[in-house]
Amino acid sequence: MSQPDHGPRAVPHLAGAPGWPADPPPVRPLGSGDPVTAGPYRLEGLLGSGGMGRVYLARTPAGSAVAVKVVHREYAADASFRKRFEQEVSAARRVQGLYTVPVVDADLGTDEPWLATAYVPGPALHDAVAARGPLAVEAVLALTAQVAEALQSIHAAGVIHRDLKPSNILLSADGPKVIDFGIARAADVTSVTSTGMLAGTPGYMAPEYIRGESLTEAVDVFALGAIAAYAATARPAFGGTGHSVLYRILEQAPDLDGCPEPVRTVAARCLSKVPAERPGLAEVIRLCRTDGPDRADPAVPPQRTVVDPAPDFHNAATAPAAPQARNPGSGQGGSAQKPDAATGPDPAQPAPLTDTPPMSVPALVGGIGVLAVVAVLVAVLLPGNSSGRDTPTELKPAATLGGYPRGKGPEGVAFSPDGATLATGAGDGTVRLWDVAGRKVLARFGPRTAPGDTPVAVTTVAFSPDGRLLAAGTARNVVTLWDVAGRRQVASITTTDEDSDSLDSVAFSPDGRLLATASEGGAQLWHARTGSDLGKRVAVLDDDMWARQVAFSRDGRTVATVGYSHDQGSSSEWTVQLWDVARHKARKELFRAEEIYGVSYSADGKTIATAAENRRVELWNASDGRATGSVDETTSVPVQSVEYSPRGSTLAVFDGDVVRLWDMAENKLTYRLVGNHWNVRTLAFSPDGTQVATTSSDGVVYLWKTPAS
């Protein structure tokens, strides 16, 4: 009996697979110029090659398959590439997620640096589509949503992929796997690409990337839109090759003819030329999961890939999978399967049966009634179940501050001591002073890093305690000091001889005599009093670490640092240390972890809060460094940082695009600040604790009003 013809299916839905082929990629024999080993791994064959290196199928000593990327010699010979590659590999190795390929080992000190990742026995998306045609709509939606979740995991680790493309997505029976995240950034700083070339791939590069502007997570959303269009049509959205593609990306609309709905809508929104107009990854996932206002798309599993105790979880970054064992002595790296070949998908959830009859209204009402009874019984019978504790008040922004150039939005934020002024750094190389009450720009500063230099992003800002000075750290090795009243630059600090020494944090001591800086060149102290010594170095606390943050104790006698040790022999890489300011010596190592995201002193100076990769906020006694407890919340995504209010007992915990305000005196979650469209980058309290300012990658500063602690 013949079956009705529902039209051709370009890619058959293989049993156990989510709608795409998952055949192992071809392995070519090793040539005379190929190495036979990389570290402890025996190379068996060539999987592919690209602009940065060659990828081999290899075996561990125990016989397990891994993919090993060996970097080309022209890159390896560039000192700036090696430094950046080490940092990017370190950041990428911290990425954990269902749809990313974990880095398992690396050696960045050899003549030909290499890194090893888990092996995905599936083809690149590019190869699969080229060989068998476009994917079915359901498969494209599933793929797009799962790659979006991979990007959430990548962004949550502080990494931007920069080179997302069909050959960096590997397809497997378990879902798509994204590889090579963050590695393109290393190539961008080398002499190999310094003659006007970029390490990205034409056709998938966002306009701001082509123009050489500061990049945000939105650059990966653009690439995701181009990938969705390619998967659905088997042709690039901007066609052609070389400079013609770049011109069309900058000046013309994408070619989405023949792209079926709802993929077309998803792709079109992601391909907006304005970064702030592109949807967030949570919105991309929602669009892929829905083909109507309230009807879930069966192609994408309605259940999350991790247990989700928090509401609106998809507005935050994807929770990483359980941490895998790592070799802390080897650098860290972005995933590497094919330098230019796609990484395969991650485990996809089984799709629900599509022919299940819809639930009737009486059955639905009956189900709701049962749930209501259960909820009442839980509330009545379980002691200590405080509804106030479980339902914090949600607060939306009271105001927004914008007007930043595309792709060059705010990066650092600080209130003046009187709370009347807000300073923001930005990717366009300026500092803006805002009238908080009037929501207007009072002044713009343009830090001069060196005579004739082009503007460089201002990454962090801080007011002196008396409000007379403003410190502005840049993405180069320079901190500028400004006379706020006179609107003039009065000093310039050069942190190291490396102009790539980006500043991550600056902080004044409570008495205003010292300025602490944190950068890739370490943690340092500088004179901050007006006079002949202004801007002169006082001490280098540690030049053997990449310092992420500095924070003074309330009495100014101690400075806390968060840093990553460059000593690859250390047993654990990230540390929080307490330093004696007068003696310039480490007083206490608070703790070590695979990664630490932030540190903050409480208003009374008695407690230190830290955020680390275990997704918990730990509390410490500031006087002796003893662990005193933790915030009564294990978040579903990595905590980006923590910040105590300068007044009262409020602690801000931010992960993804949500800020949670805890009353630490009551150990109670009181408020959720919602409204950011991207992951929160930086946060500041007003001096009285009644206002919160945040920056994120959407180019806007958000202001919230909160009751005083």
N, C-alpha and C positions, 0 to 999 in steps of 0.2 A: 504494500500500500504506500503510495507516494505521500511524502510529507509536504505541507504547504510551504511555499517559498517566501521566507521573510526577508529576502535580500542577502547579498554576500556578507560574510563576516570576515574582515580583513585579517584578523589574528584569531585563530580558534581558541576557545576557552579550554585550555588543557586541564585535565583532572588534577585537582590539588593546587592549581596555579590561579592567580588572580586576573587572568585575561591577557597574558602575554607569554611569548616563548621564554623558556628558561634553560635552553640548551647550553652546556658549557662552552666557553669561547675556545677558538682554536689555539693551540700552543705550538709555536714554531721552534725548531731545534736551535740550540745555541750556536752562534757563529764563532769564528776564530778570534774576533775582537771582544767577545763577551766574557765577563768574569765567570768563574765556576762556583765561587762562594761569596757570601756577604756576611761577615761576622760568623755566627754559628750555623748559618743557613746554607744548604746546598741548593744551587740553582739548577732547575731541570729544563726550563725552556722559556722562550720569550712570549709574553702575553701581548705586549704592545709597546709603542714608543711615542713620545711627544716632545713638545718644545723644551721641557725641563729635564727629562730623563727617560729611562727605559724601565719597564716593569716586567719582572720575571715571576714565573711560578717556581716556588722553592719549597723545601722541606725542612722542618725542624729536626734536631737530632733524634727526636722520638718518632719522626715520620709524618707529622701533621703538615697539611698544606698551608702555606702562607703566600701572600703576594709581597714581593720586595721591589721597591723603587730605588734605583740607583741614579743619582743626579749627574747630569752631564758635566764634564770637566770644565767647560767655559764658565758655568755658574759656580762650581766649587772653588775655582781660582779667585773669585771675587770676595774680598774680605767683608764688604757690606752685606753681600748675599748671605754669607755664612752666619753672620750675627743675626740677621733678620730671620733666616731660615730656622735657626735654633729657637728663637722666640716664638715663631709661628707654629713650629712643630710642638713646642711646649704647650701652647694654648690649645692646639687642635687635639692633642692627646687627652685633654681633659673633657672633650666632648663625649657624652654618653647618650645613646638613644637607640630606639628600635630600628630606625631607618638610616643609621650611619655606620660606617665600617670602622671598628676600633683599631687604633694603632697599638701594636703589641711590643715593638722594639725599635730602636734607632741607634745609629752611630754617626754623629755629626762631625767627628774630629778626624775622620780618615780623608785620604786624598780624594776619594769619591764618596761623599756622604750618602747614606742609605737609610731607609726606614721600612719597617715591615708591618703589614696589616693582616687582618683576617682575610682569608681567600673566599671570594664569592664566586661559585661556579655557575655564572650566568653571563649572558651577553650584555654589552652596553646598549642602552636605549637607542642610541644612534644606529648601531649595527642592526638591531632587531627591526627597526622601522625601515631602514634602507633595504633590508633583505625581504621583508614580508608585508610591507605597507603599513598604513596607519592603524592605530589601535582602535578598538570599539569605544564608543562614548563612555560607557560605564568604566572601562579600564582606564581611560584617560583621567576621569574624575578621581578614581581611587588612587592612581599614581600621583596626581597633583596634590591631593590632600596628604598623602603619606610623605611626599617630598617636603611639603610645607611643615609637617611635624619634624622632619629631619632638620630643617632650617631653624625651627624653634629651639631644638637641642643645641645646635651650633651657636646660635645667637646668645643663648643663655650662658654659654661659656665665654662670652665676650669675643667671639670670632665672627668675622664676615667672610663668606665663602669667596666671593670675588670672581670665581670662574665656574659658576654653575652652568652646565650645558649637557646635552644628551649623552655625550661620551663620558661624563662624570657621574652618571647614574647607571648602576648595574642592576639588571633584572634577575630576580631569583624566584623560586616558587614561594618564598616567604614574603616577598614584597620588594620594593626598590631600596637600594642601598646607595647613599651618597658618599662620594670619595673626594679627596684632594681639597677639603675645605681649608681656606686660609693660606694655602701654600703660594697662590699667585702673588700675594702681597710681598713675599720675599723677593720674587723676581722683579717687582716694580722698583726696587731701590738699587739694582745692580747696574754696572756699566753696560751689561749686555742689553738692557732695555732702556738705557738712559738717553737714547737718541730719538726720542719722540714716540717710541713703541710702548705699548702697555702689555702686561702679561695676560690680560683677559682674551676672550675669543670673540671676534667680530660676529655680529648676529645675536649675541646674548649679553652684550655690554650696554648698560644703561647710559642715557645721555650724559649724566653727571660724571660717569667714569671716563667717557670719551673726552669730555672737556677738562679733565684733570682736577675736578673739584673734590672736596672732602666727601668721603663715602659713608653711608649709613646702611643699616640693614635693608633699606628699601632697594638697594642695588640688586640684592638677591631675589626680591619679589619680581622685579622686572625680568630677570633671567627665567624665573619660574613661569611667568606668562608666556615667554617665547618658547619654552619647553613644552608647555601644554598645547600650544598651537602646532608645534612640530609633530608631537605625538598623534594629534588628531587629523593632520593633513599630509604628513610625510614631506613637508617642505618648510623652509625657514620663513618666519613671518616677515623678514626684511630682505629675503632673497639675495642673489648675487654674491660677490666676494669683495674683500679688500675695502678700499676707501668708499666705494659706492654704497656698501652696506652701512658704513658709519654715517654717511650723509643722510641716508634714508631714516636711520634711527634718530638723528638730530632733527630732521626737517619734515618727514613724511609719516603718515599713519601706517600701521602695520597692515600687511595683506592678510586678512582673515576670511577671504572668500572661500567658501566650502568648508569652513570650520563649523561643525554642528553645535547647536545649543545643547546644554548650557555652557559647554567649554568655551564658546566664543565670548560669552559675557565675562567669564573668569579671566581669560587671556587679555581681553581688551582693557579691563580695569587694571590688571597688573602691569600692562605696557604703557601706562600713562607716562608722559615725558616729565611730569612734575612729581618728584619723590613723595611729597606729602599727600598727593592725591591717590597714590596706590593703596590698596587695602592692606591691612595688617595680616599676618599669617593666620590668626584666629578667624578673621573674616574670610580668607581664602578657603579655609577648611569648611566654614559654614556654607559658603557658596557651592562647594563641591558636594556637600552632604545633602543639599536641598534643591529639588527641581520645582518647588512650589513654596508658598508661604509657610506651610507647616508639615510638609510631607517629606520624610527622610528618603534619601536616595539609597536604594539597596546596594549600590555598588560600593558604598563606603560604610564601614561598620559603624552603627550608632554608638556602640560602647567604646570607651576610651581604652587606650593601650596600657594604662596604669590605673590603679585605684585612685579615685579623685575625691578627696574629702572636701575640697573647697569649691564654692560656687564660682561660676564664670571662669573655670580653669583654662578654657581655651583662649582666654584673653591674655594668658601668661605663656611663658616658654614651656616647651614640652619637657616633661619630667624625664631625666635620664634613666636608663636601665641600671640595674644593680651594678656597682663598680666591679670591674674585672681586675684580676691581679696584674700589677704593673712592675716593671723593673725600674725603680727610681733612679738608678744610676745611669740609665740611658736617656738621652734627651726625649722630647716628646714631639709628636708630629701629626700633621694632617693626614687623612687617610690616603692611602696610595694604592690604587689598584692599577689603573692604567693612567699614566700621566695625562693622556688625552682620551682615555677610554672611560666609558661610563661605569659608575658604581651601581651595583644591583640593588633591587628593592629589598625592603625589610618585611618581616613576617606580616602578612595581611590577615586580618580577622576573617573568618568565614562569613560570607554574606547570608543574611537571613532569607528564608524561603519567600519568594515573591508571590507565590500563589496562596498564601495563607489568607483566609477570609478576614475582612476587616471586623474589628470588635464592634458589637452592637452598642447603641447608646445605653440600654439598660445594664448591659454587662459592664460598660465603662463606669457608669454611675455607681454600680454595686462595688466595683473595685475601689473607687475613690472612697466609698463609705467604709470599707474594711480598713483602708489605709488611715482614714481619719480616726477610727476607733483605736487602732494600734498606736497612733501618735499620742492620743489622749492617755492611754494606759502607760506609755513610756514616760510621759511628762509627770503623771501622778505617782507612779510606783517607784521610779528610780530616784533615790535621794541625790542631792547635789547637782541635778540637771538644771542648771540656771539658764533660762531662756535668754536673759540679758547677756550671758557669757557667750552663748552660741549664736546670737544674732546681733553682731556689731552694727552700728549705724553706718550706712553708706553715705559718703559725702561726695558731691560732684564739684568740679572746679568753680570757684567764685569768679575767676577771670583768667584770661590767657594773654600772653604777650608774644607778639609775632613780628613779622616784617623782616625776617632773616632771609638772605639769598638762598635759592634752591640748593640743597645739599650741603649747606654751610651753616647749619643751625646752631643753637646754644649747646655748649659742652660743659660749662662749669657755672655754679651759681652760689651767691653769698649775700646775706643781708648785712647792711651797715649796722653798727652798734646801737643806733637809735631806731632801727627798724624802718626808717623812712625811705631808704634807698635799697635797690636790689642791683647787684652787679652780675653780669653774665658774660662769660667768654663765648667765643663762637668760631666756627670753622672758617669764616671770612677774614680772620686775623684781627678782629676788633673786640674791644670790651665796651659793653653798653651799660650805662647807669640809668636805671629806671626809677621814676617817681612811683612808689608803690601805691599811694592813694590815687594819683591821677592816671596811672597806667600809661605814662608817657616817657619817652626817652629824654633824659636830661642832658646826656653827653655821650660821645663816642670817643674811645681812645684807640689809637693804632700803634701797638707796641713796635718799637724799632729794635729789631734783633741784631742788625748789622747794617752799615751803610750800603745802600743800593739793594738790599734784600727785598724780595717780594713778600707780601703778607703771609704769615704762617699762623695756623690755627692756635687760638688761645684755649687751652684745655682745662685750666683750673684757676680759680680766683679766691682771694681771701682779703678781708679788711683787717687792719691793725686794730687793737682794742680801743684806741681813742678815735678811730675812724678817719685819721688823717692820711694814712697810707693805704694803697691797694696793691697787692701783689698779683701779678698775672703770669702764670706759667704757660709755656708754649709747647707746641709739638716739636720744637727744635730744642737745643740745649740752653735755652735762655729763659730767665725770669726777669720781668721788668717791674720796677717799683714806681708808683705814681703818687704825686701830690694830688689828693682828691679835690681839694678846694681850688687849687691852681690849675687843675686839668693838664698837668704836665708830667712827663717822665723825668724822674730824678735819679734813677740808677738802673743799671742793667747787670744781672748776675749770669755768668756763664758757668754752668754746672760741671761740664766735662769738655774734653777736646773733641768728642764725637758729636757732630751736629744732628745726629739722629736720636740723641738722648731726650726723648719726649718726657715732659713733666706730667706726672699723674696726680700729685697732691702738693699743696703748700699750706702752711699753718703758722700763725704768729703765736708766740708764747703769751701767756696772760698778762705779763708786764710790758709787752711790746718790744722787748729788747732783742729778741731773736726771731728769725724766720727759719722754719724747717722745710726742707724740700724732699720729695720722693720722686725718683726717676729711674730709668734703666741703669744710670750710673751710680745708684746707691742712695743712701739717706745722708743728708748733710745739714749743718747749722750755719747760719749767716747773721751778721750784724744787721739789725733792723732799725736802730735809732738814727734819726736825722743827724748828719755830721760827716766828718771825713771818713769814718769807718763804714758808712752805710753801704751795704752790699758786699762787704768783705767776708771771706770765709772764716768761720770760727773753728769748725771741726768737720771731719768726715767720719760719721759714725760707722758706716760699713760701705765700702766701695765694691764688695764682692757679692752684692745682691741687687737684683732688680726690685727696687722699692716701689710698692704700689700705693701706700698711704702712710701719712704721719699724723699724729694727734698728741697734743700736749695734755698732761694732767691738769686739773683745775688749779693746783698750786704752782705749776710751772717747773717743778723739780724733775719731772719724768717726761720723756717723750716715747710714745708707743709707735712701733713701726710694723708694717706688714710687708713682707718681702719674700722673694724667691731667690734661693741661693744658686749662684753660678757654679758652685762646687758640685760637680756631677757625682762625687763620691759620697755626698751626704745621704743619710738614710731616708730623709723625708725633705721635700724641697721648700715648702712654704712655712714660714714661721711668723709668730708675733713675738716681738722682743720689747722689753722695757729698758730704756736707757737712762742712766744718771746724767742729767743735763750738765751739771757742773763739772763732772769728771770725764764726760764723753765716753763712758764705759757701759757695757751691757750689764744691767743689774739683774735681769731675770728673763729667761726664755719662757714665755707663757705657755705656748704649746706649738706643736707641729702638725701639719695636715697636708694632704695631697694638694689642696689649694685652699687659700683663705681669702675672703672677699672684702672684709672690712673690719674696722675697730672703732669704738667710740667710748668716751668717758661719760658717766652719768653726771647730772647737774650738781650733785653733792660731792662728786669726785671719789665716791667710795667703791663704785662698781665699773668694771669694763665689760662691754658687750662685744662679741666677735661673731662673724658669720663665716662658715667654712663649707667645704664641699659635701659634708654629710647632711646638708640641708637643715641644720639646727642652729639656733642662736644660743651660744654658750655665754654664761655669766661668770665673772672672775672678781675676786677681792683685789682691789687696786693696790692695797698696801703690801700684801705678801704674795699675790699671784695665785692664791688657792682658788680652785674651781668651786663655785657656790651654787651652781644650778644651771638651768636653761629655761628659755622661754617655753611656756606650755603649748608649743605648737611645732609640729614637724611639717614643714611646707612640702607641697607637691613638686616644686621646682627649686633649683638652687637659689638660695638667698643672695641677691646681688650685693647688698650691703646693709649696714645698720647705722642709725644716727639717733643719739639721745637729744631730746629737747634741752636747751640751756636753762629752762625753768621747769620745776616740777618733776614728775616721774614718768613722763611719756617717752617711749622708745619707738622709733619708726623702723619697720622692717620692710624692705622692698624686694620683691621677686617678680620678674615679668613686668606687667604694666599696672600692677596693683600695689598700693602702699598700705601696710597695716600699722595702726597706731595702738600700742599696748600701754595700759596703765600698769607700770611695774610695781607700784605700791599694792595694787589689788591682784596682780598677776592675771589681768583680764584684758581681752581684746575688745577695745571700745569702738574703734572706727576703721572703716575701709575707705581709702581714697581712690575713687574710680574715675576714669575719664581719659587717662593716657591712652594713646593709640599705639604706642610702641613701648618696649622695655624701658623702664626708668633708668637713666644714666647717673644722674646726681640729684641730691636732695639737700635742702637747707631749711632750718627753722628760723623764724624771726626771733629776736632776742627775748620777747615775752612768751614765746611758744604758741601764739594764737594764729600764726600763719605758717603754711608750708609751701615751698616752691620746689618744683621738679623740672628736670629737663629730660627729653627723650629724643629719639631719632626722627620725629616727625617735624622738627624745626620750630617747636612752640614751647614756651615756658608756661607751666600751669601753676596757678595759685589757688590754694584752699584756705578757708577760714575754719579754725577749729577752736572749741572752747579751751580756755586756759587750763593747764593741769592743776 
